[in-house]
Amino acid sequence: MTKTRSELDAMLDELERDLEMIVMDNPDFDDLWGVFAAQADAIEASAGPNDIAHVRLRTQAILASQGIASADERAD
């Protein structure tokens, strides 16, 4: 079942808070990336077609706020 934009934003806000804690607790990139990716994928899976781009942009912004490049940016 798809979530509303408001519900997605709440989930993304939680992901952002979680990432801040994960970075502080886990300097190993592979560990933090696995946790982040699992949560981000679950949020994206619950987004409707009109909200996928919004979720991806927010996810990239969350990563950038911690100085982490997204997988797409690392591939470039």
PyMOL commands that place a pseudoatom at each C-alpha (Angstrom):
pseudoatom trace, name=CA, resn=MET, resi=1, chain=A, elem=C, hetatm=0, pos=[0.000, 0.000, 0.000]
pseudoatom trace, name=CA, resn=THR, resi=2, chain=A, elem=C, hetatm=0, pos=[1.396, 3.373, -0.944]
pseudoatom trace, name=CA, resn=LYS, resi=3, chain=A, elem=C, hetatm=0, pos=[1.997, 6.077, 1.621]
pseudoatom trace, name=CA, resn=THR, resi=4, chain=A, elem=C, hetatm=0, pos=[0.973, 9.709, 1.369]
pseudoatom trace, name=CA, resn=ARG, resi=5, chain=A, elem=C, hetatm=0, pos=[3.635, 12.375, 0.778]
pseudoatom trace, name=CA, resn=SER, resi=6, chain=A, elem=C, hetatm=0, pos=[3.254, 13.395, 4.413]
pseudoatom trace, name=CA, resn=GLU, resi=7, chain=A, elem=C, hetatm=0, pos=[3.822, 9.823, 5.611]
pseudoatom trace, name=CA, resn=LEU, resi=8, chain=A, elem=C, hetatm=0, pos=[6.814, 9.467, 3.305]
pseudoatom trace, name=CA, resn=ASP, resi=9, chain=A, elem=C, hetatm=0, pos=[8.314, 12.705, 4.615]
pseudoatom trace, name=CA, resn=ALA, resi=10, chain=A, elem=C, hetatm=0, pos=[7.896, 11.481, 8.187]
pseudoatom trace, name=CA, resn=MET, resi=11, chain=A, elem=C, hetatm=0, pos=[9.682, 8.255, 7.269]
pseudoatom trace, name=CA, resn=LEU, resi=12, chain=A, elem=C, hetatm=0, pos=[12.442, 10.219, 5.529]
pseudoatom trace, name=CA, resn=ASP, resi=13, chain=A, elem=C, hetatm=0, pos=[12.820, 12.490, 8.556]
pseudoatom trace, name=CA, resn=GLU, resi=14, chain=A, elem=C, hetatm=0, pos=[13.294, 9.395, 10.699]
pseudoatom trace, name=CA, resn=LEU, resi=15, chain=A, elem=C, hetatm=0, pos=[15.828, 8.034, 8.213]
pseudoatom trace, name=CA, resn=GLU, resi=16, chain=A, elem=C, hetatm=0, pos=[17.765, 11.293, 8.455]
pseudoatom trace, name=CA, resn=ARG, resi=17, chain=A, elem=C, hetatm=0, pos=[17.838, 11.092, 12.253]
pseudoatom trace, name=CA, resn=ASP, resi=18, chain=A, elem=C, hetatm=0, pos=[18.871, 7.441, 12.072]
pseudoatom trace, name=CA, resn=LEU, resi=19, chain=A, elem=C, hetatm=0, pos=[21.712, 8.208, 9.648]
pseudoatom trace, name=CA, resn=GLU, resi=20, chain=A, elem=C, hetatm=0, pos=[23.116, 10.860, 11.960]
pseudoatom trace, name=CA, resn=MET, resi=21, chain=A, elem=C, hetatm=0, pos=[23.261, 8.273, 14.747]
pseudoatom trace, name=CA, resn=ILE, resi=22, chain=A, elem=C, hetatm=0, pos=[24.616, 5.534, 12.464]
pseudoatom trace, name=CA, resn=VAL, resi=23, chain=A, elem=C, hetatm=0, pos=[27.453, 7.825, 11.299]
pseudoatom trace, name=CA, resn=MET, resi=24, chain=A, elem=C, hetatm=0, pos=[28.372, 8.655, 14.884]
pseudoatom trace, name=CA, resn=ASP, resi=25, chain=A, elem=C, hetatm=0, pos=[28.219, 5.012, 16.009]
pseudoatom trace, name=CA, resn=ASN, resi=26, chain=A, elem=C, hetatm=0, pos=[29.587, 3.360, 12.896]
pseudoatom trace, name=CA, resn=PRO, resi=27, chain=A, elem=C, hetatm=0, pos=[32.501, 4.865, 11.010]
pseudoatom trace, name=CA, resn=ASP, resi=28, chain=A, elem=C, hetatm=0, pos=[32.641, 1.802, 8.737]
pseudoatom trace, name=CA, resn=PHE, resi=29, chain=A, elem=C, hetatm=0, pos=[31.023, 2.849, 5.456]
pseudoatom trace, name=CA, resn=ASP, resi=30, chain=A, elem=C, hetatm=0, pos=[29.815, -0.626, 4.481]
pseudoatom trace, name=CA, resn=ASP, resi=31, chain=A, elem=C, hetatm=0, pos=[27.907, -1.045, 7.733]
pseudoatom trace, name=CA, resn=LEU, resi=32, chain=A, elem=C, hetatm=0, pos=[26.242, 2.330, 7.616]
pseudoatom trace, name=CA, resn=TRP, resi=33, chain=A, elem=C, hetatm=0, pos=[25.458, 1.994, 3.917]
pseudoatom trace, name=CA, resn=GLY, resi=34, chain=A, elem=C, hetatm=0, pos=[23.711, -1.343, 4.448]
pseudoatom trace, name=CA, resn=VAL, resi=35, chain=A, elem=C, hetatm=0, pos=[21.487, 0.029, 7.200]
pseudoatom trace, name=CA, resn=PHE, resi=36, chain=A, elem=C, hetatm=0, pos=[20.716, 3.218, 5.275]
pseudoatom trace, name=CA, resn=ALA, resi=37, chain=A, elem=C, hetatm=0, pos=[19.998, 1.399, 2.006]
pseudoatom trace, name=CA, resn=ALA, resi=38, chain=A, elem=C, hetatm=0, pos=[17.612, -1.049, 3.666]
pseudoatom trace, name=CA, resn=GLN, resi=39, chain=A, elem=C, hetatm=0, pos=[15.565, 1.782, 5.182]
pseudoatom trace, name=CA, resn=ALA, resi=40, chain=A, elem=C, hetatm=0, pos=[15.692, 3.927, 2.046]
pseudoatom trace, name=CA, resn=ASP, resi=41, chain=A, elem=C, hetatm=0, pos=[14.601, 1.001, -0.146]
pseudoatom trace, name=CA, resn=ALA, resi=42, chain=A, elem=C, hetatm=0, pos=[11.640, 0.303, 2.129]
pseudoatom trace, name=CA, resn=ILE, resi=43, chain=A, elem=C, hetatm=0, pos=[10.543, 3.936, 1.943]
pseudoatom trace, name=CA, resn=GLU, resi=44, chain=A, elem=C, hetatm=0, pos=[10.885, 4.018, -1.825]
pseudoatom trace, name=CA, resn=ALA, resi=45, chain=A, elem=C, hetatm=0, pos=[8.909, 0.771, -2.109]
pseudoatom trace, name=CA, resn=SER, resi=46, chain=A, elem=C, hetatm=0, pos=[6.017, 2.393, -0.242]
pseudoatom trace, name=CA, resn=ALA, resi=47, chain=A, elem=C, hetatm=0, pos=[5.970, 5.463, -2.487]
pseudoatom trace, name=CA, resn=GLY, resi=48, chain=A, elem=C, hetatm=0, pos=[3.486, 5.841, -5.292]
pseudoatom trace, name=CA, resn=PRO, resi=49, chain=A, elem=C, hetatm=0, pos=[4.650, 6.638, -8.839]
pseudoatom trace, name=CA, resn=ASN, resi=50, chain=A, elem=C, hetatm=0, pos=[4.167, 10.371, -8.285]
pseudoatom trace, name=CA, resn=ASP, resi=51, chain=A, elem=C, hetatm=0, pos=[6.375, 10.357, -5.176]
pseudoatom trace, name=CA, resn=ILE, resi=52, chain=A, elem=C, hetatm=0, pos=[9.348, 8.230, -6.277]
pseudoatom trace, name=CA, resn=ALA, resi=53, chain=A, elem=C, hetatm=0, pos=[11.357, 11.232, -7.505]
pseudoatom trace, name=CA, resn=HIS, resi=54, chain=A, elem=C, hetatm=0, pos=[10.606, 13.103, -4.279]
pseudoatom trace, name=CA, resn=VAL, resi=55, chain=A, elem=C, hetatm=0, pos=[11.841, 10.183, -2.169]
pseudoatom trace, name=CA, resn=ARG, resi=56, chain=A, elem=C, hetatm=0, pos=[15.015, 9.839, -4.243]
pseudoatom trace, name=CA, resn=LEU, resi=57, chain=A, elem=C, hetatm=0, pos=[15.797, 13.551, -4.022]
pseudoatom trace, name=CA, resn=ARG, resi=58, chain=A, elem=C, hetatm=0, pos=[15.266, 13.566, -0.265]
pseudoatom trace, name=CA, resn=THR, resi=59, chain=A, elem=C, hetatm=0, pos=[17.399, 10.442, 0.097]
pseudoatom trace, name=CA, resn=GLN, resi=60, chain=A, elem=C, hetatm=0, pos=[20.251, 12.082, -1.825]
pseudoatom trace, name=CA, resn=ALA, resi=61, chain=A, elem=C, hetatm=0, pos=[19.905, 15.223, 0.304]
pseudoatom trace, name=CA, resn=ILE, resi=62, chain=A, elem=C, hetatm=0, pos=[20.037, 13.142, 3.490]
pseudoatom trace, name=CA, resn=LEU, resi=63, chain=A, elem=C, hetatm=0, pos=[23.232, 11.459, 2.320]
pseudoatom trace, name=CA, resn=ALA, resi=64, chain=A, elem=C, hetatm=0, pos=[24.746, 14.771, 1.253]
pseudoatom trace, name=CA, resn=SER, resi=65, chain=A, elem=C, hetatm=0, pos=[24.004, 16.289, 4.656]
pseudoatom trace, name=CA, resn=GLN, resi=66, chain=A, elem=C, hetatm=0, pos=[26.403, 13.709, 6.126]
pseudoatom trace, name=CA, resn=GLY, resi=67, chain=A, elem=C, hetatm=0, pos=[28.979, 14.094, 3.347]
pseudoatom trace, name=CA, resn=ILE, resi=68, chain=A, elem=C, hetatm=0, pos=[28.074, 10.775, 1.754]
pseudoatom trace, name=CA, resn=ALA, resi=69, chain=A, elem=C, hetatm=0, pos=[27.651, 10.398, -2.004]
pseudoatom trace, name=CA, resn=SER, resi=70, chain=A, elem=C, hetatm=0, pos=[24.747, 8.295, -3.241]
pseudoatom trace, name=CA, resn=ALA, resi=71, chain=A, elem=C, hetatm=0, pos=[25.436, 5.151, -5.264]
pseudoatom trace, name=CA, resn=ASP, resi=72, chain=A, elem=C, hetatm=0, pos=[24.492, 7.064, -8.431]
pseudoatom trace, name=CA, resn=GLU, resi=73, chain=A, elem=C, hetatm=0, pos=[26.972, 9.828, -7.635]
pseudoatom trace, name=CA, resn=ARG, resi=74, chain=A, elem=C, hetatm=0, pos=[29.754, 7.338, -6.813]
pseudoatom trace, name=CA, resn=ALA, resi=75, chain=A, elem=C, hetatm=0, pos=[29.220, 5.627, -10.166]
pseudoatom trace, name=CA, resn=ASP, resi=76, chain=A, elem=C, hetatm=0, pos=[29.880, 8.863, -12.083]
for i in range(1, 76): cmd.bond("trace and resi %d" % i, "trace and resi %d" % (i + 1))
show_as sticks, trace
zoom trace
